[in-house]
Amino acid sequence: MEPQNTKEALTLALKLAITAPTDDQVAEVVEIAESLAVEMDAATVDECKALALAELEIESYSLEGRIA
């Protein structure tokens, strides 16, 4: 699913930064996330961080259920 707005884009970028397999990929996505976050207030950035972590937890839980 492609992000529809800046909030969704930041949330996705944060998720990618957490899960990126290489340091180079992390650096690239962090740069994108920072450029998006600069346009937002701190509360919105915090909300995106919480959403990213929650979505990753849900995805992880879903994967565990498939593997077990």
DSSP file with accessible surface (Angstrom, degrees, kcal/mol):
  #  RESIDUE AA STRUCTURE BP1 BP2  ACC     N-H-->O    O-->H-N    N-H-->O    O-->H-N    TCO  KAPPA ALPHA  PHI   PSI    X-CA   Y-CA   Z-CA
    1    1 A M              0   0  207      0, 0.0     3,-0.0     0, 0.0     0, 0.0   0.000 360.0 360.0 360.0 129.7    0.0    0.0    0.0
    2    2 A E        -     0   0  153      1,-0.1     7,-0.1     2,-0.0     6,-0.0  -0.654 360.0-101.7 -86.0 137.2    1.4    3.4   -1.0
    3    3 A P        -     0   0   43      0, 0.0    -1,-0.1     0, 0.0     3,-0.1  -0.308  25.8-161.2 -58.8 139.8    1.3    6.2    1.6
    4    4 A Q        +     0   0  149      1,-0.1     2,-0.3    -3,-0.0    -2,-0.0   0.539  69.8  10.2 -99.1 -12.6   -1.6    8.6    0.9
    5    5 A N  S  > S-     0   0   85      1,-0.1     4,-2.2     0, 0.0     5,-0.2  -0.937  86.8 -88.6-155.7 177.1   -0.2   11.5    3.0
    6    6 A T  H  > S+     0   0   56     -2,-0.3     4,-2.7     1,-0.2     5,-0.2   0.873 121.5  54.9 -64.5 -37.1    2.9   12.7    4.9
    7    7 A K  H  > S+     0   0   71      1,-0.2     4,-2.3     2,-0.2    -1,-0.2   0.933 110.8  44.7 -62.8 -46.0    1.9   11.0    8.2
    8    8 A E  H  > S+     0   0   71      2,-0.2     4,-2.4     1,-0.2    -1,-0.2   0.883 112.5  53.1 -64.7 -37.4    1.5    7.6    6.4
    9    9 A A  H  X S+     0   0   25     -4,-2.2     4,-2.6     2,-0.2    -2,-0.2   0.918 110.1  46.7 -65.3 -42.1    4.8    8.2    4.6
   10   10 A L  H  X S+     0   0    2     -4,-2.7     4,-2.7     2,-0.2     5,-0.2   0.926 111.1  51.9 -66.2 -42.7    6.7    8.9    7.9
   11   11 A T  H  X S+     0   0    6     -4,-2.3     4,-2.1    -5,-0.2    -2,-0.2   0.937 112.6  45.7 -59.3 -44.8    5.1    5.9    9.6
   12   12 A L  H  X S+     0   0   62     -4,-2.4     4,-2.7     2,-0.2     5,-0.2   0.924 111.2  52.2 -64.1 -44.0    6.2    3.7    6.7
   13   13 A A  H  X S+     0   0    6     -4,-2.6     4,-2.4     1,-0.2    -2,-0.2   0.908 109.4  50.0 -60.6 -39.7    9.7    5.2    6.6
   14   14 A L  H  X S+     0   0   37     -4,-2.7     4,-1.9     2,-0.2    -1,-0.2   0.916 110.3  49.8 -65.8 -41.4   10.1    4.5   10.3
   15   15 A K  H  X S+     0   0   25     -4,-2.1     4,-1.9    -5,-0.2    -2,-0.2   0.921 112.1  48.1 -62.0 -43.2    9.0    0.9    9.9
   16   16 A L  H  X S+     0   0   80     -4,-2.7     4,-1.7     1,-0.2    -2,-0.2   0.879 108.4  54.4 -66.1 -36.5   11.5    0.5    7.0
   17   17 A A  H  < S+     0   0   18     -4,-2.4    -1,-0.2    -5,-0.2    -2,-0.2   0.890 110.4  47.0 -63.9 -37.0   14.3    2.1    9.1
   18   18 A I  H  < S+     0   0   97     -4,-1.9    -1,-0.2     1,-0.2    -2,-0.2   0.868 121.9  34.6 -71.8 -35.7   13.6   -0.5   11.9
   19   19 A T  H  < S+     0   0   82     -4,-1.9    -2,-0.2    -5,-0.2    -1,-0.2   0.490  81.8 126.6-102.5  -3.4   13.5   -3.5    9.5
   20   20 A A     <  -     0   0   23     -4,-1.7     6,-0.1    -5,-0.1    -3,-0.0  -0.306  53.9-143.8 -59.5 135.1   16.1   -2.5    6.9
   21   21 A P  S    S+     0   0  112      0, 0.0     2,-0.3     0, 0.0    -1,-0.1   0.693  75.6  45.2 -78.7 -18.0   18.7   -5.3    6.6
   22   22 A T  S  > S-     0   0   64      1,-0.1     4,-2.3     0, 0.0     5,-0.1  -0.903  77.3-123.4-127.2 156.8   21.8   -3.1    6.0
   23   23 A D  H  > S+     0   0  143     -2,-0.3     4,-2.7     1,-0.2     5,-0.2   0.853 113.1  55.9 -61.7 -36.8   23.2    0.1    7.5
   24   24 A D  H  > S+     0   0  135      2,-0.2     4,-2.2     1,-0.2    -1,-0.2   0.911 108.5  46.8 -63.3 -42.0   23.2    1.8    4.2
   25   25 A Q  H  > S+     0   0   83      2,-0.2     4,-2.4     1,-0.2     5,-0.2   0.899 111.3  51.8 -67.6 -39.4   19.5    1.1    3.8
   26   26 A V  H  X S+     0   0   45     -4,-2.3     4,-2.9     1,-0.2     5,-0.2   0.950 110.1  49.2 -58.8 -48.5   18.8    2.3    7.3
   27   27 A A  H  X S+     0   0   58     -4,-2.7     4,-2.1     1,-0.2    -2,-0.2   0.903 111.1  49.9 -59.3 -42.0   20.7    5.5    6.6
   28   28 A E  H  X S+     0   0  126     -4,-2.2     4,-1.7     2,-0.2    -1,-0.2   0.931 114.5  42.9 -64.1 -44.7   18.8    6.1    3.4
   29   29 A V  H  X S+     0   0   22     -4,-2.4     4,-3.0     1,-0.2    -2,-0.2   0.879 110.9  55.2 -73.3 -35.3   15.4    5.6    5.1
   30   30 A V  H  X S+     0   0   52     -4,-2.9     4,-2.9    -5,-0.2     5,-0.2   0.914 105.9  53.1 -62.3 -39.8   16.3    7.7    8.1
   31   31 A E  H  X S+     0   0  141     -4,-2.1     4,-2.0    -5,-0.2    -1,-0.2   0.924 111.0  46.3 -60.7 -42.9   17.2   10.6    5.9
   32   32 A I  H  X S+     0   0   78     -4,-1.7     4,-1.9     2,-0.2    -2,-0.2   0.938 112.3  50.5 -63.6 -46.6   13.8   10.3    4.2
   33   33 A A  H  X S+     0   0    8     -4,-3.0     4,-2.9     1,-0.2    -2,-0.2   0.914 109.7  50.5 -59.9 -42.7   12.1   10.1    7.6
   34   34 A E  H  X S+     0   0  128     -4,-2.9     4,-1.8     1,-0.2    -1,-0.2   0.895 108.3  52.1 -63.2 -39.5   13.9   13.1    8.9
   35   35 A S  H  < S+     0   0   68     -4,-2.0     4,-0.3    -5,-0.2    -1,-0.2   0.846 114.4  43.5 -67.7 -31.1   12.9   15.1    5.9
   36   36 A L  H >< S+     0   0   29     -4,-1.9     3,-1.2     1,-0.2    -2,-0.2   0.900 111.5  53.4 -75.8 -42.8    9.3   14.2    6.4
   37   37 A A  H >< S+     0   0   24     -4,-2.9     3,-2.2     1,-0.3    -2,-0.2   0.815  94.5  69.0 -65.1 -29.7    9.3   14.8   10.2
   38   38 A V  T 3< S+     0   0  119     -4,-1.8    -1,-0.3     1,-0.3    -2,-0.1   0.778  96.9  54.8 -63.2 -22.3   10.7   18.3    9.9
   39   39 A E  T <  S+     0   0  140     -3,-1.2    -1,-0.3    -4,-0.3     2,-0.3   0.501 103.4  71.1 -85.8  -4.7    7.3   19.3    8.4
   40   40 A M  S <  S-     0   0   35     -3,-2.2     2,-0.1    -4,-0.2    -3,-0.0  -0.742  82.5-110.1-114.9 160.1    5.4   18.0   11.4
   41   41 A D     >  -     0   0   96     -2,-0.3     4,-2.1     1,-0.1     3,-0.3  -0.414  39.4-104.9 -80.5 164.4    4.9   18.9   15.0
   42   42 A A  H  > S+     0   0   73      1,-0.2     4,-2.7     2,-0.2     5,-0.2   0.857 118.3  56.3 -60.8 -37.0    6.4   16.7   17.7
   43   43 A A  H  > S+     0   0   68      1,-0.2     4,-2.1     2,-0.2    -1,-0.2   0.908 108.2  47.3 -64.2 -39.2    3.0   15.2   18.7
   44   44 A T  H  > S+     0   0   36     -3,-0.3     4,-2.4     2,-0.2    -1,-0.2   0.910 111.5  50.6 -69.3 -40.1    2.4   14.0   15.2
   45   45 A V  H  X S+     0   0   23     -4,-2.1     4,-2.4     2,-0.2    -2,-0.2   0.938 110.6  49.8 -62.2 -43.6    5.9   12.6   14.9
   46   46 A D  H  X S+     0   0   93     -4,-2.7     4,-2.4     1,-0.2    -2,-0.2   0.893 109.1  52.1 -62.0 -38.4    5.4   10.7   18.2
   47   47 A E  H  X S+     0   0   91     -4,-2.1     4,-2.7     2,-0.2    -1,-0.2   0.915 108.9  50.0 -63.8 -42.1    2.1    9.4   16.9
   48   48 A C  H  X S+     0   0    0     -4,-2.4     4,-2.7     2,-0.2    -2,-0.2   0.899 109.5  51.8 -63.4 -39.9    3.9    8.1   13.8
   49   49 A K  H  X S+     0   0  106     -4,-2.4     4,-2.3     2,-0.2    -2,-0.2   0.937 111.5  46.4 -60.9 -46.6    6.5    6.4   15.9
   50   50 A A  H  X S+     0   0   59     -4,-2.4     4,-2.5     1,-0.2    -2,-0.2   0.905 112.9  49.8 -64.1 -41.5    3.9    4.7   18.0
   51   51 A L  H  X S+     0   0   62     -4,-2.7     4,-2.9     2,-0.2     5,-0.2   0.915 109.4  51.7 -63.0 -43.2    1.9    3.6   14.9
   52   52 A A  H  X S+     0   0    1     -4,-2.7     4,-2.3     1,-0.2    -2,-0.2   0.937 112.6  44.9 -60.4 -46.4    5.1    2.2   13.3
   53   53 A L  H  X S+     0   0  105     -4,-2.3     4,-2.3     1,-0.2    -1,-0.2   0.915 114.0  49.3 -65.0 -41.6    5.9    0.1   16.4
   54   54 A A  H  X S+     0   0   45     -4,-2.5     4,-2.5     2,-0.2    -2,-0.2   0.922 111.3  49.0 -64.0 -43.4    2.3   -1.1   16.7
   55   55 A E  H  X S+     0   0   73     -4,-2.9     4,-2.7     1,-0.2    -1,-0.2   0.910 111.4  49.6 -64.5 -39.8    2.1   -2.1   13.1
   56   56 A L  H  X S+     0   0   30     -4,-2.3     4,-2.6    -5,-0.2    -1,-0.2   0.895 110.3  50.9 -65.9 -38.2    5.4   -4.0   13.3
   57   57 A E  H  X S+     0   0  145     -4,-2.3     4,-2.7     2,-0.2    -2,-0.2   0.930 111.4  47.4 -64.2 -43.8    4.2   -5.7   16.4
   58   58 A I  H  X S+     0   0  110     -4,-2.5     4,-2.6     2,-0.2    -2,-0.2   0.931 113.1  48.5 -62.7 -44.8    1.0   -6.8   14.7
   59   59 A E  H  X S+     0   0   88     -4,-2.7     4,-2.2     2,-0.2    -2,-0.2   0.912 112.2  49.2 -62.9 -40.5    2.9   -7.9   11.6
   60   60 A S  H  X S+     0   0   57     -4,-2.6     4,-2.4     2,-0.2    -2,-0.2   0.926 111.2  49.1 -64.3 -44.0    5.3   -9.9   13.8
   61   61 A Y  H  X S+     0   0  174     -4,-2.7     4,-2.0     1,-0.2    -2,-0.2   0.919 110.5  51.2 -62.7 -41.7    2.4  -11.5   15.7
   62   62 A S  H  X S+     0   0   52     -4,-2.6     4,-1.3     1,-0.2    -1,-0.2   0.899 110.6  48.8 -62.6 -42.4    0.7  -12.4   12.4
   63   63 A L  H  X S+     0   0   92     -4,-2.2     4,-1.9     1,-0.2    -1,-0.2   0.901 107.9  54.1 -65.6 -39.6    3.9  -14.0   11.1
   64   64 A E  H  X S+     0   0  115     -4,-2.4     4,-2.4     1,-0.2    -2,-0.2   0.899 106.1  53.2 -61.2 -39.5    4.4  -16.0   14.4
   65   65 A G  H  < S+     0   0   58     -4,-2.0    -1,-0.2     1,-0.2    -2,-0.2   0.848 110.1  47.6 -65.2 -33.1    0.9  -17.4   14.0
   66   66 A R  H  < S+     0   0  193     -4,-1.3    -1,-0.2    -3,-0.2    -2,-0.2   0.817 113.7  47.0 -75.6 -32.5    1.7  -18.6   10.5
   67   67 A I  H  <        0   0  142     -4,-1.9    -2,-0.2    -5,-0.1    -1,-0.2   0.873 360.0 360.0 -78.6 -36.8    4.9  -20.2   11.5
   68   68 A A     <        0   0  119     -4,-2.4    -3,-0.0    -5,-0.2    -4,-0.0   0.034 360.0 360.0 -67.6 360.0    3.7  -22.0   14.5
